[in-house]
Amino acid sequence: MAARGSERVADVLEELLVELSGRLRGGRARFSEQGGALVRAIADELNLVTRDDLDELELRVAQLEHRLRLLELPPGE
């Protein structure tokens, strides 16, 4: 009977560990989402540009530089 009781305790502990690890993963994901939202809100408040904004501007500048080089070519080239 004592062995059966210790098996039950081990089973309960195992279930608790599985549940706890699942909750920790879920909590970490929620914390990460909330942290990301907070960082975006602060960046918006400070009027900072995002990486996507910067990438888009770099592309537009490269396109304009290319067009300018084409306009600067002598006629017939």
C-alpha positions in Angstrom: 0.0 0.0 0.0 2.9 2.4 0.8 4.3 1.7 -2.7 1.0 2.4 -4.3 0.8 5.7 -2.4 4.3 6.8 -3.5 3.3 6.0 -7.1 0.3 8.2 -6.8 2.5 11.0 -5.4 4.9 10.6 -8.3 2.1 10.6 -10.8 0.6 13.8 -9.3 4.0 15.5 -9.2 4.6 14.5 -12.8 1.3 16.0 -13.8 2.0 19.2 -11.9 5.4 19.5 -13.5 3.9 19.1 -17.0 1.2 21.7 -16.2 3.6 24.1 -14.7 6.0 24.0 -17.6 3.0 24.6 -20.0 1.9 27.6 -17.9 5.4 29.0 -17.9 5.6 28.8 -21.7 2.3 30.5 -22.0 3.2 33.2 -19.5 6.5 33.8 -21.3 4.7 34.2 -24.6 2.2 36.6 -23.1 5.0 38.6 -21.4 6.8 38.7 -24.7 3.7 40.0 -26.6 3.0 42.6 -23.9 6.7 43.7 -23.9 6.7 44.0 -27.7 3.5 46.1 -27.6 5.0 48.3 -24.9 8.2 48.9 -26.9 6.2 49.8 -30.0 4.1 52.2 -28.0 7.2 53.9 -26.5 8.8 54.1 -30.0 5.6 55.7 -31.4 5.5 58.1 -28.5 9.1 59.1 -29.1 8.4 59.3 -32.8 11.1 56.8 -33.7 11.2 55.1 -37.0 10.8 51.3 -37.3 13.1 49.0 -39.2 10.5 48.6 -41.9 10.2 52.4 -42.3 14.0 52.7 -42.6 14.2 49.8 -45.1 11.5 51.4 -47.2 13.3 54.8 -47.2 16.6 53.2 -48.1 14.9 51.5 -51.1 13.3 54.8 -52.2 16.7 56.6 -52.0 18.4 53.8 -54.0 15.7 54.1 -56.6 16.1 57.9 -56.8 19.9 57.6 -57.1 19.5 55.1 -59.9 17.1 57.5 -61.8 19.5 60.4 -61.2 22.4 58.4 -62.7 20.2 57.6 -65.7 19.4 61.2 -66.2 23.1 62.2 -65.9 24.1 59.9 -68.8 25.1 61.6 -72.0 22.5 61.3 -74.7 22.8 58.1 -76.8 24.4 56.0 -74.1 
